[in-house]
Amino acid sequence: MATATTNSADDVLRRMAQIRHDLHMDVREVVASAEAVTDWQRYIRMYPWAALGAAATVGYLLVPRRHHPRPPAIAGPVDMAQVREVVEKSAEAAAPPREREKGLIGKALGFAWPLAVRAAQGYAAQYLENWIAQQQQMMMAAEAPPPTAQPGPPGGPGRPRGTSGH
């Protein structure tokens, strides 16, 4: 009777370990499919004409229509003052801003910044995956029952002290 219980407990433990493993693999597949879904370049490669049509539609909807205002029939002195103000403000806004010249270090940092961000994202993803695996291992260790004492030979360590095998 004790052997059947031990075998069924071992079978349950093996089955639980298999379920945890399958769950981990399923989570990895879900992550991979989520990454594939969010890869916009994949859609452009697979459906170039649909992507071109979608881009044209979005461009058409975003670009405002030209509005041709009707000038008033007669412009007065107040209108002329407002026009001068608007022209002066637009001339100030249209003047090219003074650009600072980038030195060699500034150009190098501008080049290296996207690479550093990409590397940081890779490290963060790797750290997160290791952390999740560690949490799963800790949960598996906490759920595993402590090993039970197996009956040994008569008079062996499985027998209480002071009793004989007779």
C-alpha angles and dihedrals in degrees: 000000000000090000093056091050092049092048093049091048090050090048091051091049092049091048092049091050090049091050091050090050092049090048091052091050091047091052090052090051091050091050091049092049091047089053090049092050093052093047101105092183090063091059091049091052093047098041109023096160094047090049091050091049092048091049091050091049093049090047091050092050095046100047109083120234118251112260117205106203117207112237116233115258095243127020117213131201092267090055091049091053091052090049091052091051092050092047092049092049093048091048090054092047092048094052109108113254118239107262122213113227113242115230126217091271092052092051092047091051090048089054096043098044097080090047092052092049091050091050091049090052090052093050091047092051092048092048091050093050092049091048092051091049090049091050090051091051091050091050091049091050091049093049096047111099117235114264113269124226109261118215109258133194118307111286090013130123093288092066123084117249119266096030124106129216093244 
